Amino acid sequence: MSSSTQKITPETRVLIIGAGPTGLGAGLRLMELGHTNFRVVDRHPYMGGLAASFTDEAGFTWDIGGHVMFSHYDYYDQLFTRFMGEEFSLNDRESWVRMFDRWVPYPFQNNIRYLPKQAAYECLSGLIKAQTGQGKIKSHKDATNFGEFIDAVFGEGIAAHFMRPYNFKVWAHPPEMMNKEWIGERVAVLDIDRALKNVVLESDDFGWGPNNQFKYPLKGGTGEFYRRMGDELGAHLVLGTTVTAIDVDKKTVTYDDGTSEGYDILISAMPLDVLYRDVLVGDVPDALRARATELKHSSGYMVGVGIKRTCPSTKSWMYFPEDNCPFYRVTYLSNYSPFMTPDMSGKNEEYYSLLCEVSESAHKPVDGEMVLEETIAGLENAGLLEPGERADICNTWVYRAEYAYPTPSVDRDEILSDLVPWLEAREIYSRGRFGMWKYEVANTDHTLMQGVELVNRLLLGEAETTIGIVYQATEDGREAAVHERPGHAGSGEKRLAGQVVEGKATPTPAK
Ligand SMILES: Cc1cc2nc3c(=O)[nH]c(=O)nc-3n(C[C@H](O)[C@H](O)[C@H](O)COP(=O)(O)OP(=O)(O)OC[C@H]3O[C@@H](n4cnc5c(N)ncnc54)[C@H](O)[C@@H]3O)c2cc1C
């Protein structure tokens, strides 16, 4: 078996596209390992990518969708401590589902007793049928897509009342277009005995508590962590510069100001489909360009509503499966830290803020002109804004992300296994939320670690684990990507028969 190590010498020029968590993680790791011949560029005038935060003119701070940090990595935790010190708040995860004009604690399936009796019966009955092989799909193993997986695991009642409508609102794609492998740790697979017990014994089964706390930067939102990381990169980081072309033959990059530079190794966190479609030049097979357009994604509107009232709730975030509101999730962002509103006294008494997320795709169009009004009306319908409270809205903020969720479509992994190795054979490493297109490893901790692990691979010869792809020599001596599912990454690929698994990378702690 050959090693995937790429020898990097001090002369090796590394270019990194994107100052989001992936690019910042890669840049920082290069610095830690003493490699200084690199540059990180971003088209935006700010750093953080989708993990950036913005403070509006009224003084409310907003994330691009409420960002909750659930780290899977010691390295990431140590970085957070290094850059944030004691400047964070520690919050209980308190999440709820809004349906039938009531609040149901999350996870939904453990709290069926909160539903009206008829719906509770339908959910339990469907669940029992599904789990005893009497459902539409006999077993989740028979499911060929996420829609069938929902039916097989949760049954028709939970599917109809929650799983199908909610997932369509989030993903903006029918669940039949999605694979079932992405689910990993994200969708709690149901324990039928627990569901029954909670209904019959009327027990509460909340998913929050001491083991579900999360840290959040005290000031400046999620993005503050990444701002500080970017500052550490100093002159290595160049903002407001767009990469317009990458010549794969000459190994050069062209920027929007017309200048070019050469690279030896390129790390890209831009969307993989955009990279192939608009940016790569030179000898790139048309078939691969076409293949890249088969990747699917959804866009998202983030609508912030700042209100001059005391926050009425201790909730963190809430899910909305019903069609009386356009959003799938709303976060009480001002509950994450006392410094998220114009009141910077730390008392958090005068204002509160709601951050609403609305998905969009060709399957689920959104009228951008109307999204703010529809969101406010939806907040009223869902009981989040009281009658008359509209008058106390003191500011609103709307942000549209063209690339919000990388859709784990049925054929995604086959597409990736065509696109990613071809680039790597040319020393272009596409990583990150839309660079690798794997939703299951696309949170901030995963993406930052994708950058870190890639550098560990290039400089130290360690295997990358988060992306779930390892490299092996095939019998004819080529290097080929094969897919592996590391336990912690939940990346969903099947282990190939007889496959040798490379050792887990152990990044050295940050200084
Ligand atoms: C609605 C929403 C909610 C989320 N919630 C959470 C959460 O609760 N917890 C969590 O951990 N994570 C969450 N995330 C995910 C988190 O934001 C991502 O993991 C992270 O931002 C991805 O980092 P990245 O560096 O891979 O990509 P990005 O953040 O997308 O960064 C890529 C960068 O590349 C730059 N770029 C693109 N093209 C070019 C070009 N041609 N030239 C130069 N620069 C270019 C972009 O400007 C961008 O800054 C959420 C994301 C969204 C959208």
The ligand as a Tripos MOL2 file, in Angstrom:
@<TRIPOS>MOLECULE
LIG
   53    58     1     0     0
SMALL
NO_CHARGES

@<TRIPOS>ATOM
      1 C1        -27.7360   27.8300    8.0160 C.3       1 LIG1
      2 C2        -26.4720   27.2150    8.5610 C.ar      1 LIG1
      3 C3        -26.4330   26.7850    9.8850 C.ar      1 LIG1
      4 C4        -25.2800   26.1990   10.3920 C.ar      1 LIG1
      5 N1        -25.2690   25.7960   11.6960 N.ar      1 LIG1
      6 C5        -24.1340   25.2720   12.2300 C.ar      1 LIG1
      7 C6        -24.0860   24.8940   13.6010 C.ar      1 LIG1
      8 O1        -25.0620   25.0240   14.3340 O.2       1 LIG1
      9 N2        -22.9210   24.3880   14.0850 N.ar      1 LIG1
     10 C7        -21.8120   24.2420   13.3020 C.ar      1 LIG1
     11 O2        -20.7690   23.8150   13.8140 O.2       1 LIG1
     12 N3        -21.8390   24.5670   11.9890 N.ar      1 LIG1
     13 C8        -22.9680   25.0680   11.4420 C.ar      1 LIG1
     14 N4        -23.0010   25.4270   10.1050 N.ar      1 LIG1
     15 C9        -21.8720   25.0520    9.2460 C.3       1 LIG1
     16 C10       -20.6960   26.0090    9.2280 C.3       1 LIG1
     17 O3        -21.1000   27.2970    8.8790 O.3       1 LIG1
     18 C11       -19.7040   25.4290    8.2080 C.3       1 LIG1
     19 O4        -19.1950   24.2270    8.7350 O.3       1 LIG1
     20 C12       -18.4880   26.2260    7.9150 C.3       1 LIG1
     21 O5        -18.6930   27.5830    7.7580 O.3       1 LIG1
     22 C13       -17.8740   25.6780    6.6320 C.3       1 LIG1
     23 O6        -16.5910   26.1590    6.4980 O.3       1 LIG1
     24 P1        -15.8130   26.0530    5.1230 P.3       1 LIG1
     25 O7        -14.5450   26.7680    5.3290 O.co2     1 LIG1
     26 O8        -15.7860   24.6580    4.6820 O.co2     1 LIG1
     27 O9        -16.7270   26.8060    4.0560 O.3       1 LIG1
     28 P2        -17.2670   28.2870    4.0260 P.3       1 LIG1
     29 O10       -17.5680   28.7660    5.3960 O.co2     1 LIG1
     30 O11       -18.3380   28.2870    3.0190 O.co2     1 LIG1
     31 O12       -16.0060   29.1070    3.4920 O.3       1 LIG1
     32 C14       -15.6100   29.0520    2.1590 C.3       1 LIG1
     33 C15       -15.0000   30.3870    1.8170 C.3       1 LIG1
     34 O13       -14.5280   30.3360    0.4690 O.3       1 LIG1
     35 C16       -14.6670   31.6130   -0.0800 C.3       1 LIG1
     36 N5        -14.6580   31.5280   -1.5470 N.ar      1 LIG1
     37 C17       -15.5400   30.8640   -2.3230 C.ar      1 LIG1
     38 N6        -15.2310   31.0300   -3.6190 N.ar      1 LIG1
     39 C18       -14.1200   31.7960   -3.6640 C.ar      1 LIG1
     40 C19       -13.3120   32.3170   -4.7180 C.ar      1 LIG1
     41 N7        -13.5890   32.0570   -6.0090 N.pl3     1 LIG1
     42 N8        -12.2560   33.0810   -4.3890 N.ar      1 LIG1
     43 C20       -11.9660   33.3640   -3.0910 C.ar      1 LIG1
     44 N9        -12.6960   32.8980   -2.0570 N.ar      1 LIG1
     45 C21       -13.7500   32.1230   -2.3400 C.ar      1 LIG1
     46 C22       -15.9970   32.0950    0.4690 C.3       1 LIG1
     47 O14       -16.0950   33.4980    0.4220 O.3       1 LIG1
     48 C23       -15.9900   31.5350    1.8790 C.3       1 LIG1
     49 O15       -15.5660   32.4880    2.8270 O.3       1 LIG1
     50 C24       -24.1490   26.0330    9.5710 C.ar      1 LIG1
     51 C25       -24.1790   26.4910    8.2600 C.ar      1 LIG1
     52 C26       -25.3200   27.0670    7.7470 C.ar      1 LIG1
     53 C27       -25.3390   27.5560    6.3290 C.3       1 LIG1
@<TRIPOS>BOND
     1     1     2 1
     2     2     3 ar
     3     2    52 ar
     4     3     4 ar
     5     4     5 ar
     6     4    50 ar
     7     5     6 ar
     8     6     7 ar
     9     6    13 1
    10     7     8 2
    11     7     9 ar
    12     9    10 ar
    13    10    11 2
    14    10    12 ar
    15    12    13 ar
    16    13    14 ar
    17    14    15 1
    18    14    50 ar
    19    15    16 1
    20    16    17 1
    21    16    18 1
    22    18    19 1
    23    18    20 1
    24    20    21 1
    25    20    22 1
    26    22    23 1
    27    23    24 1
    28    24    25 2
    29    24    26 1
    30    24    27 1
    31    27    28 1
    32    28    29 2
    33    28    30 1
    34    28    31 1
    35    31    32 1
    36    32    33 1
    37    33    34 1
    38    33    48 1
    39    34    35 1
    40    35    36 1
    41    35    46 1
    42    36    37 ar
    43    36    45 ar
    44    37    38 ar
    45    38    39 ar
    46    39    40 ar
    47    39    45 ar
    48    40    41 1
    49    40    42 ar
    50    42    43 ar
    51    43    44 ar
    52    44    45 ar
    53    46    47 1
    54    46    48 1
    55    48    49 1
    56    50    51 ar
    57    51    52 ar
    58    52    53 1
@<TRIPOS>SUBSTRUCTURE
     1 LIG1         1 GROUP 0 **** ****
